[in-house]
Amino acid sequence: MQRSLDNIGAILKAAGMSPADVVIVQVYLTDAAKFQQMNAVYRTILKIPGRPVSRLVGPGHVEITVTAKEVANGR
């Protein structure tokens, strides 16, 4: 989970953005029991509160989708 969120931070930085530019986050976990662990890491990087959703289908253990806003100064 930490690596996934670190990768998101790197992608945002490469785009000239930061976690403050994030407006939507969707997190899917294969094991709902891991939600509290994920949320503890998540809240250190993204300040938007997490909430549990349906389970993830497939071989992965976590899927995170992030949408960031584009601001008028060209970012």
Contacts in CASP RR format, 6 or more apart in sequence:
PFRMAT RR
TARGET T0000
AUTHOR 0000-0000-0000
METHOD contacts of the structure
MODEL  1
MQRSLDNIGAILKAAGMSPADVVIVQVYLTDAAKFQQMNAVYRTILKIPG
RPVSRLVGPGHVEITVTAKEVANGR
1 34 0 8 1.000
1 37 0 8 1.000
1 38 0 8 1.000
1 41 0 8 1.000
1 42 0 8 1.000
1 62 0 8 1.000
2 41 0 8 1.000
4 62 0 8 1.000
4 64 0 8 1.000
5 41 0 8 1.000
5 42 0 8 1.000
5 45 0 8 1.000
5 46 0 8 1.000
5 64 0 8 1.000
6 45 0 8 1.000
8 45 0 8 1.000
8 64 0 8 1.000
8 66 0 8 1.000
9 18 0 8 1.000
9 19 0 8 1.000
9 45 0 8 1.000
12 18 0 8 1.000
12 19 0 8 1.000
12 21 0 8 1.000
12 22 0 8 1.000
12 66 0 8 1.000
12 68 0 8 1.000
15 68 0 8 1.000
15 75 0 8 1.000
16 75 0 8 1.000
17 68 0 8 1.000
17 75 0 8 1.000
19 45 0 8 1.000
19 46 0 8 1.000
19 47 0 8 1.000
20 47 0 8 1.000
21 68 0 8 1.000
21 69 0 8 1.000
21 71 0 8 1.000
21 75 0 8 1.000
22 46 0 8 1.000
22 48 0 8 1.000
22 66 0 8 1.000
22 67 0 8 1.000
22 68 0 8 1.000
22 69 0 8 1.000
23 48 0 8 1.000
23 67 0 8 1.000
23 68 0 8 1.000
23 69 0 8 1.000
24 65 0 8 1.000
24 66 0 8 1.000
24 67 0 8 1.000
25 42 0 8 1.000
25 46 0 8 1.000
25 48 0 8 1.000
25 50 0 8 1.000
25 64 0 8 1.000
25 65 0 8 1.000
25 66 0 8 1.000
25 67 0 8 1.000
26 53 0 8 1.000
26 63 0 8 1.000
26 64 0 8 1.000
26 65 0 8 1.000
27 38 0 8 1.000
27 42 0 8 1.000
27 50 0 8 1.000
27 53 0 8 1.000
27 62 0 8 1.000
27 63 0 8 1.000
27 64 0 8 1.000
28 53 0 8 1.000
28 54 0 8 1.000
28 55 0 8 1.000
28 56 0 8 1.000
28 62 0 8 1.000
28 63 0 8 1.000
28 64 0 8 1.000
29 35 0 8 1.000
29 38 0 8 1.000
29 55 0 8 1.000
29 56 0 8 1.000
29 61 0 8 1.000
29 62 0 8 1.000
30 55 0 8 1.000
30 56 0 8 1.000
30 58 0 8 1.000
30 60 0 8 1.000
30 61 0 8 1.000
30 62 0 8 1.000
31 55 0 8 1.000
31 61 0 8 1.000
32 52 0 8 1.000
32 55 0 8 1.000
34 61 0 8 1.000
35 52 0 8 1.000
38 62 0 8 1.000
39 50 0 8 1.000
42 50 0 8 1.000
43 49 0 8 1.000
43 50 0 8 1.000
46 66 0 8 1.000
56 62 0 8 1.000
56 63 0 8 1.000
END
